[in-house]
Amino acid sequence: MTDNSDGKPLAPAPGRMAGMIRSTGRAVRRFRWPIGIAVAAVAIAIAAMVAISYVFRPTPPPGIIKALHLPKKNNCGEELVQVKRKPHFDFWVFPLDGTWHHTRPCLDNLLAAAKTQPADAPIHDFIYNQVLFILSQKPVRFYEHDDPKQKLLVKVVDEKSGALDFSTFDRIVYVNKRDVAHNSMSHVDLMIFLFAAAENYLIGDHPDPERGRLYEALGNAVISVVTDTIPEKGLRTQTQCEIRPEFKCSWFHAVTNRYRPTSNTGGTLNKDLQVIRDLNRGTVVLDRLQEKVPTDARAELIERLRTAAGEGMNQLVYSAGLKGGAPVPNLFEYIPVTPEGKPIANSWLFYAINVEKKRGYFLQREYWKNCSYHIKDMLHLYAILKEAGSLADTSGFTLPSDYLGGKSLLDYIVDTYTAKLDSPEGLFKESPTQPNGNYLGCLEGYKQPAPKSVVEYLRNF
């Protein structure tokens, strides 16, 4: 169990434990016990303390999980942790202490269960407490757009009521080891949940408008870090598109590595594509809210997210990319090239580009994921073009390119996949490629091949 006031296990304090061991040591010198007996005595003392700490460890009241009425198969597990910080926090929740990307599956399960339960069901307070726990993690910081000084959750909670004080923040960020925003994909994951929760409590079967407005405000604070530009401490590099200067281009930075010194280094392709996709999906939820309970603030938010998604699409095909002098890559640059600079048809897309070094790279240890991520990139492009195609001029995806031997960008990416699928080696074994390429197989059973409908849609787009 953890006491989230300091994030440490509820066990005897290190100093107390050390003091007991030191006292035993003094006894050894005084009575001149044999070394073996002394060691045994220390071991017994330690074992006794561990046993005592286990016996007196707080245990959750019975029936908490059962009262949530979650499906048997869910992503939350059976373990609970206590959050206790006087005077306002004292509750039990699931130990969702990973990134927002990894907490999302359990949150979705909780919300799905909440939608079918009456307003006085325990699950509604549980979800709110679960969100507080997630926002209480050390990498999560709160700040104001005009004052980027970061604060922890306890600094934005009203001392009298224990409620979140939105006058003290309008941004929520998940930082890396250098206290820098680093992963826009993680932000859109939490945004989608928060907007879905807002929809449920504002216009669902069992409305609770106060909760709904709270979740919508939290979602706005989370996604605003993504739509903020790098100079604003956000995760977006925004430029005029070099190829189509009448348009603006935006790249949304995301990287797994939590030791990067700045927020504008993330160049992971699938993460950027998911952000573009989910910025639009967020507006779909907000549109339903706006239709029934319109507000001026939400109208502005919808426009901001749609504009950002459209600019993200522009970046993929209308930016000159790193090779053309832009500060961030375009989609063409994720196609590996030979030492002579020629695109390699028999190779997966780069997993990511190191923006600082202007160099693409594949995953090395889990090499089979390069195949899977090529498929995931196709799935993201499919969703973006099908769901958000009206937000941008998509002709850049389909125009024949001299650089690609007369093929369009979409055709080149799809042909890479289908050529591997139809090759003698098939999708799950290594195929020949050229220097700098990667045509290793997928891991059978790890991810599904691309659906035929996706392949046909992209090819005929």
Disulfide bonds with the S-S distance in Angstrom:
Cys76-Cys106 1.99
Cys241-Cys249 1.98
Cys371-Cys442 1.85
